Amino acid sequence: MVTRDLRFRTAPAAAAAPSSPAAGPQPDPGRRPGLAVRGLVVRYEGPGKAGTTAVAGVDLDVAVGEVVALLGPSGSGKSSLLRAVAGLEPVAAGTVTWDGRDVTGVPVHRRGFGLMFQDGQLFPHRSVAGNVGYGLAAAGLTRAARDARVAELLELVGLAGYGPRAVTTLSGGQAQRVALARSLAPAPQLLLLDEPLSALDRGLRERLTGELHDILRRTGTTALYVTHDHDEAFTVADRVAVMIDGRLAQVDEPGRLWRAPVDRAVAAFLGYGPFLPAERRGDVASTVLGEVPVRGTGRAVLSEPGDVVVGLGPGALQVVTGEGWAGGHDLQVPVAASRFVRGRTEVDVELPGGLLASAVAAGAVEVGSLVQVRLDPDGAVVVPAGPTD
């Protein structure tokens, strides 16, 4: 009997190669090919779903040892894409290959992929160890080797000594750690995670997100990670693929994606807004609040003549106090609303033209008062103007 090598792998550092602005950098061509999705279409038929296209001709690569997050709003098609890669959804068109081998028609259990879902789907009649070791029986390991592997994984996910416990006694975070250990146990070629932390409370989710990042790197796991949570995607992934209306709008490294969204739709989904009218002058865009540089992939996207707008990111506007009127591009604007958010005061101010924007204040601000606001250019982005501008 052939025994699979279940030892942890160490992932080589990723290096981005040049690519189109929309696609973003692709996996290092020197790395071993992993997942390749080409022209993938998923279409739903039946009552209430006739002719619904959930995934519309997607191309995506995930190199061996790389973690790619599919990020998008509900209904964007990200879970449908992941399920099609897993073999859980029929493919209307296109191909799914692993290491150059077409697996589009291969049954789920023969693809060598691991799955982890939102609820963990643990077996309630099995102990923690029984759950983690469930997929090892078919790997040809001896009982001693299986026990050692289970112990190794439980230590990795921070649950050393939990093996004998009933899974029904676990907290939500502990249960998801067990589910992760179980999915990693057979050393899958590709791990597919569908909103694995979304059922947890915010504080626990933030803590486990960092742990998940470290665990995937320590094990050298190749992963496709579906989430609607921006912070989760940016923390866990080497690259983030933004999916909107069944298509990949942009694939890029987290920092580059945030600094240079390819268009207004991606910028708005990431949290930029409102969008100010702007005039392009070389590598800067001029607004009523001052100039904003064109950065990163935006330079290529905006290389052709055309109208642009400037999207304001969280914290891009600051309420200036104690300095008096500074002149320049500072504006005096009325305060429409005020609230306290996670340790800071945020106010809604009315900009020229009637646009409402959020600004960060040093302390309490009275609604209806006039305040002076200043733009931090590094907190804003320049994108092509949309059809509504």
C-alpha positions in Angstrom: 0.0 0.0 0.0 1.3 3.5 -0.9 1.5 5.9 2.0 1.2 9.6 1.3 3.8 11.9 2.8 1.9 13.8 5.5 4.8 15.8 6.9 4.3 19.6 7.1 5.7 21.5 4.1 7.4 24.9 4.2 6.0 27.3 1.7 8.6 29.3 -0.3 8.2 33.1 -0.3 5.8 34.3 -3.0 7.1 36.7 -5.6 4.8 38.7 -7.9 5.2 38.7 -11.6 4.0 41.6 -13.8 0.5 41.3 -15.1 -2.5 43.3 -16.2 -3.9 45.9 -13.8 -7.2 44.1 -13.5 -5.7 40.7 -12.8 -2.9 42.0 -10.6 0.4 40.1 -10.1 0.2 36.3 -10.8 2.1 33.6 -9.0 5.8 33.4 -9.5 6.3 31.4 -12.8 9.3 29.7 -11.1 7.0 28.0 -8.6 5.3 24.7 -9.2 1.9 25.1 -10.8 -1.1 24.4 -8.5 -4.7 25.3 -9.2 -5.6 26.8 -12.6 -9.2 27.8 -13.3 -9.9 28.8 -16.9 -13.2 30.2 -18.3 -15.2 28.8 -15.4 -19.0 29.2 -15.6 -21.4 28.1 -13.0 -25.1 28.5 -13.9 -28.1 27.6 -11.8 -31.4 26.3 -13.3 -34.7 25.4 -11.7 -37.5 27.2 -9.9 -36.6 30.7 -9.0 -33.1 30.3 -10.5 -33.7 29.8 -14.2 -30.7 31.0 -16.2 -28.9 32.5 -13.1 -25.1 32.7 -13.8 -23.2 32.7 -10.5 -19.7 32.5 -12.0 -19.2 34.2 -15.4 -16.0 33.0 -17.1 -13.5 33.2 -14.3 -9.7 32.7 -14.8 -7.7 32.2 -11.6 -4.3 30.7 -10.6 -3.1 29.6 -7.2 0.5 28.5 -7.0 1.6 25.7 -4.7 2.1 27.0 -1.2 0.1 30.2 -1.9 -3.0 31.4 -0.1 -5.6 33.3 -2.2 -8.7 34.9 -0.7 -11.9 35.2 -2.7 -13.4 38.4 -1.4 -16.8 39.8 -2.4 -20.3 40.8 -1.2 -23.0 38.2 -0.7 -24.2 36.9 -4.0 -21.0 37.7 -5.8 -20.3 34.1 -6.8 -17.3 33.4 -4.6 -18.8 30.4 -2.8 -20.1 29.0 -6.1 -16.6 29.3 -7.5 -15.1 27.5 -4.6 -17.7 24.8 -4.7 -17.1 24.3 -8.4 -13.3 23.9 -7.7 -14.2 21.3 -5.1 -16.5 19.4 -7.4 -19.6 20.2 -5.4 -21.2 22.3 -8.2 -21.5 21.3 -11.8 -19.5 23.4 -14.3 -21.4 24.8 -17.2 -18.2 25.7 -19.1 -14.5 26.0 -18.5 -11.9 23.8 -16.7 -10.3 23.2 -13.3 -6.8 21.8 -13.3 -4.4 20.8 -10.6 -0.7 20.6 -11.5 -1.6 20.5 -15.1 -4.2 17.7 -14.7 -7.8 18.4 -15.6 -10.0 17.5 -12.6 -13.2 19.1 -13.9 -15.0 15.8 -14.1 -13.2 14.1 -11.2 -15.5 13.2 -8.2 -15.0 15.3 -5.0 -13.4 12.5 -3.0 -10.8 11.8 -5.7 -9.5 15.4 -6.2 -7.2 15.4 -3.1 -8.7 18.7 -1.9 -9.6 19.4 1.7 -12.8 21.3 2.7 -13.6 23.5 5.7 -16.9 25.3 6.1 -18.5 27.9 8.3 -20.0 25.5 10.8 -17.1 23.1 10.9 -19.4 20.1 10.4 -17.8 18.0 13.2 -19.0 14.5 13.9 -20.8 14.8 17.3 -20.4 11.1 18.1 -16.6 11.3 17.8 -14.1 12.7 20.2 -11.8 15.6 19.2 -9.1 13.1 18.2 -11.6 11.0 16.4 -12.6 14.0 14.3 -9.1 15.1 13.5 -8.0 11.5 12.6 -11.1 10.7 10.5 -9.4 11.2 7.1 -6.2 9.4 8.0 -7.5 5.8 7.9 -7.3 5.7 4.1 -3.8 7.1 4.1 -2.2 3.8 4.9 -0.7 5.0 8.3 -0.3 2.8 11.3 -2.3 3.5 14.4 0.8 4.9 16.1 1.5 7.2 13.1 -2.1 8.4 13.1 -2.1 9.1 16.8 1.2 11.1 16.4 -0.3 13.1 13.5 -3.4 13.9 15.5 -1.3 15.0 18.4 0.9 17.1 16.2 -2.1 18.9 14.6 -3.8 19.5 17.9 -0.7 21.2 19.2 -0.4 23.2 16.0 -3.9 24.6 16.4 -3.5 25.3 20.2 -5.5 22.3 21.5 -2.8 20.0 22.8 -4.3 17.4 25.2 -7.9 17.9 23.9 -7.9 14.6 22.0 -10.2 12.7 24.4 -12.8 15.4 24.8 -16.3 15.3 23.3 -16.7 17.9 20.5 -20.0 18.9 22.1 -18.1 20.4 25.0 -16.1 22.8 22.8 -16.5 26.5 22.4 -17.1 27.9 18.9 -13.5 28.9 18.4 -12.2 25.5 19.7 -14.6 23.7 17.3 -13.3 25.6 14.4 -9.7 24.8 15.4 -10.6 21.1 15.4 -12.2 21.5 12.0 -9.1 23.1 10.7 -6.9 20.3 12.2 -9.2 17.7 10.6 -9.0 19.4 7.2 -5.2 19.6 7.4 -4.6 16.0 8.7 -4.5 14.2 5.3 -2.2 17.0 3.9 -4.5 18.0 1.1 -3.1 19.3 -2.2 -5.4 22.2 -1.9 -7.4 23.4 1.1 -10.8 25.1 0.3 -12.2 27.3 3.1 -15.7 28.7 2.8 -16.3 31.5 5.4 -14.6 29.4 8.1 -14.8 32.1 10.8 -18.0 34.0 9.9 -20.1 32.4 12.7 -17.7 33.6 15.4 -17.9 36.8 17.4 -15.8 39.7 16.2 -13.0 39.5 18.8 -12.6 35.7 18.4 -12.7 36.0 14.6 -9.9 38.6 14.6 -7.7 36.5 16.9 -8.3 33.3 14.9 -7.6 35.1 11.6 -4.0 35.8 12.7 -3.6 32.2 13.9 -5.0 30.9 10.7 -2.5 33.0 8.7 0.4 31.5 10.7 -0.9 27.9 10.6 -1.3 27.9 6.8 2.3 29.2 6.4 3.8 26.8 8.8 2.2 23.9 7.1 3.0 25.2 3.6 -0.7 24.8 2.7 -2.1 25.8 -0.7 -5.4 27.4 0.0 -8.4 29.1 -1.6 -10.2 31.1 1.1 -13.7 32.5 0.7 -14.8 35.4 2.9 -16.8 38.6 2.8 -14.7 40.1 5.6 -12.1 42.5 4.3 -9.8 42.3 7.3 -9.9 38.5 7.2 -8.9 38.4 3.5 -6.1 41.0 3.9 -4.7 39.2 6.9 -4.8 35.6 5.7 -4.0 35.8 2.0 -0.9 36.3 -0.2 -3.2 37.7 -2.9 -6.8 38.8 -2.7 -9.3 38.2 -5.6 -12.2 40.7 -5.5 -15.3 39.1 -7.0 -18.3 41.2 -8.1 -21.3 40.0 -10.0 -19.7 36.6 -10.9 -16.5 38.0 -12.2 -13.0 38.7 -10.8 -12.7 42.5 -10.8 -9.2 42.6 -9.5 -6.5 40.1 -8.1 -3.6 41.7 -6.3 -1.5 41.6 -3.2 -3.3 43.0 -0.2 -1.3 46.2 0.1 -1.4 47.0 -3.6 -5.1 46.2 -3.8 -5.9 48.6 -1.0 -3.7 51.4 -2.4 -4.8 51.1 -6.0 -8.2 49.6 -6.7 -8.7 49.2 -10.4 -12.1 50.9 -10.6 -14.8 52.6 -8.7 -16.7 49.4 -8.0 -13.7 47.7 -6.4 -12.9 50.9 -4.4 -16.5 51.2 -3.2 -16.5 47.6 -2.1 -13.3 48.0 -0.2 -14.8 50.9 1.7 -13.8 54.1 -0.2 -16.4 56.8 -0.5 -17.8 59.2 -1.2 -16.2 59.9 -4.6 -15.2 63.5 -5.2 -15.1 65.1 -8.7 -11.5 65.6 -9.8 -9.3 66.9 -12.5 -6.4 64.8 -13.7 -3.1 66.6 -14.0 -0.3 64.2 -14.8 0.2 61.9 -11.8 -2.1 63.8 -9.5 -5.9 64.4 -9.3 -7.1 67.8 -8.0 -10.2 68.0 -5.8 -11.9 70.7 -3.7 -9.9 69.2 -0.8 -6.5 69.2 -2.5 -4.4 66.9 -4.7 -4.2 63.1 -4.5 -1.5 61.1 -6.2 -2.2 58.4 -8.7 -0.5 55.3 -7.3 0.4 51.7 -8.2 -1.8 49.9 -10.7 -3.9 53.0 -11.1 -1.2 54.5 -13.2 -1.7 51.9 -15.9 -5.5 51.9 -15.6 -5.6 55.7 -15.9 -3.0 55.9 -18.7 -5.7 56.8 -21.3 -7.4 60.2 -21.2 -10.7 60.2 -19.3 -12.5 61.6 -16.3 -11.5 60.5 -12.8 -12.9 60.7 -9.3 -11.2 60.5 -5.9 -12.5 58.1 -3.3 -12.1 58.9 0.4 -10.9 56.0 2.5 -11.6 55.5 6.3 -9.8 58.3 8.2 -8.9 60.2 5.0 -10.6 63.3 6.5 -9.5 64.8 9.8 -11.2 67.5 11.9 -8.6 70.1 12.5 -8.8 71.8 15.9 -6.8 74.5 17.8 -5.1 75.9 14.7 -7.7 78.4 13.4 -8.2 78.7 9.7 -5.2 77.2 7.9 -6.2 78.3 4.4 -5.1 76.1 1.4 -7.5 73.3 0.8 -8.9 73.0 4.3 -12.7 73.5 4.3 -15.1 74.6 6.9 -18.2 72.4 6.7 -21.3 71.6 8.8 -21.5 68.5 11.0 -24.6 66.4 10.2 -24.0 63.5 12.7 -21.5 62.3 15.3 -20.8 58.9 16.8 -18.1 57.0 18.8 -16.6 54.0 16.9 -14.0 51.7 18.5 -12.0 54.2 20.4 -12.5 57.3 18.2 -15.1 59.9 17.4 -16.3 60.0 13.8 -18.5 62.8 12.4 -20.5 63.0 9.1 -19.8 66.4 7.4 -21.4 67.9 4.4 -19.0 68.8 1.6 -19.6 71.2 -1.2 -22.2 69.8 -3.6 -24.1 68.1 -0.8 -21.8 65.0 -0.4 -21.7 63.5 3.1 -18.3 62.2 4.2 -16.9 60.8 7.4 -14.2 62.6 9.3 -12.2 61.6 12.4 -12.3 64.1 15.3 -10.1 64.3 18.4 -13.1 64.6 20.7 -16.8 65.3 20.9 -18.2 67.5 18.2 -21.6 69.2 18.3 -24.1 68.3 15.5 -24.9 71.4 13.5 -21.6 73.2 14.3 -19.0 74.2 11.7 -15.6 72.3 11.7 -12.5 72.6 9.7 -11.5 69.4 7.8 -8.3 68.4 6.1 -7.6 65.6 3.6 -4.8 63.1 4.0 -3.8 62.3 0.4 -2.5 58.9 1.4 -6.0 57.9 2.6 -7.7 58.5 -0.8 -7.5 56.8 -4.2 -7.9 58.0 -7.8 -10.1 55.8 -10.0 -11.8 56.2 -13.4 -15.1 58.0 -13.2 -18.1 55.6 -13.4 -21.2 56.0 -15.6 -23.1 57.7 -12.8 -20.5 60.5 -12.3 
